[in-house]
């Protein structure tokens, strides 16, 4: 039987004036929270809006 998936897209806006390490910590926290809920990051493409990060997740249904 094929695996069925749930998908989730989250648009993240890290603090604009924060240092790079602070932004990385902010994003890592979001990724870790989703991972604890069983979500797997599938893609995080670059976007035309530099202040946004689009995160694409999936997990088995």
C-alpha positions as CSV (number, residue, x, y, z in Angstrom):
1,X,0.0,0.0,0.0
2,X,1.3,3.5,-0.9
3,X,2.0,6.0,1.9
4,X,-0.4,8.8,2.0
5,X,0.9,12.2,3.0
6,X,-0.3,15.4,4.6
7,X,1.4,18.6,3.4
8,X,1.9,21.9,5.1
9,X,3.3,25.2,3.9
10,X,4.5,27.8,6.4
11,X,5.6,31.3,5.5
12,X,8.2,32.5,8.1
13,X,9.3,36.1,8.6
14,X,12.5,36.1,10.6
15,X,13.3,39.3,12.5
16,X,14.4,41.8,9.9
17,X,17.1,43.6,11.9
18,X,18.4,40.6,13.7
19,X,21.9,39.3,13.3
20,X,22.4,36.3,11.1
21,X,22.9,33.9,14.0
22,X,19.7,35.2,15.6
23,X,17.8,34.5,12.3
24,X,19.3,31.1,12.1
25,X,18.3,30.3,15.7
26,X,14.8,31.6,14.9
27,X,14.4,29.3,11.9
28,X,16.0,26.3,13.7
29,X,13.4,26.7,16.5
30,X,10.6,26.6,13.9
31,X,12.1,23.6,12.2
32,X,12.6,21.7,15.4
33,X,9.0,22.4,16.6
34,X,7.7,21.0,13.3
35,X,10.0,18.0,13.5
36,X,8.7,17.2,17.0
37,X,5.2,17.1,15.5
38,X,6.3,14.6,12.8
39,X,6.7,17.0,9.9
40,X,9.6,16.6,7.5
41,X,11.0,19.6,5.7
42,X,10.8,18.9,2.0
43,X,11.8,22.2,0.4
44,X,12.7,25.8,1.3
45,X,13.1,27.6,-2.0
46,X,14.3,31.1,-2.3
47,X,11.5,33.7,-2.7
48,X,11.4,37.1,-4.4
49,X,10.6,38.6,-1.0
50,X,13.9,38.6,0.9
51,X,12.1,38.9,4.3
52,X,10.1,35.7,3.8
53,X,11.0,32.1,3.9
54,X,8.6,29.5,2.5
55,X,8.9,26.1,4.2
56,X,7.3,23.0,2.7
57,X,6.6,20.1,5.0
58,X,5.1,16.6,4.7
59,X,4.3,13.8,7.1
60,X,2.5,10.5,6.7
61,X,-1.3,10.7,7.1
